[in-house]
Amino acid sequence: GLGLSEQDIAADIAARVEGRLAALGTTVLVTGPARAGHTSFDDAARAAIANEVGADVVISLHCDAHTNPEANGMAAFYFGTVTGRTISVAGHALAELLLDEVSVRSESRSCGAHPKTWELLRLTRMPAVHLDLGYLTNPDDGARLGSEAGRDAIARAITAALIRFFAPPAQD
């Protein structure tokens, strides 16, 4: 949509988050889509890698598209069933923090956090969130995701959400 590539946008935001977290002394492992010099991993492989290295969290970045250009907003997905009988409490908390920070800092509409049993969310042993950052087919979302400033705001927001997630409650 709008001539934008989900892979390029997600890779750019991931690199910006990685840089910010590295500056804080954190190790980040990016398992992005296949491009020159990189290997592509499906969700089951990403979950296996995260489990093998003992990752603290997994965040999978995505953009959406729709035939209706009015579809807009961002959403987060964490492991859980629609009945609520099985849920990742920490994954849900991280999804809500990500939505709060990104929607405020990037002025994007939050479409909420939702439970799903997708492979990446189900197979990881740590909190995992699939984060849809907006619709590339929507003029406002596309402009935000297509701009350096918009992607930088999203990266700052993701970093802030992670800091809040790991901060002791008294410091949040």
Disulfide bonds with the S-S distance in Angstrom:
none
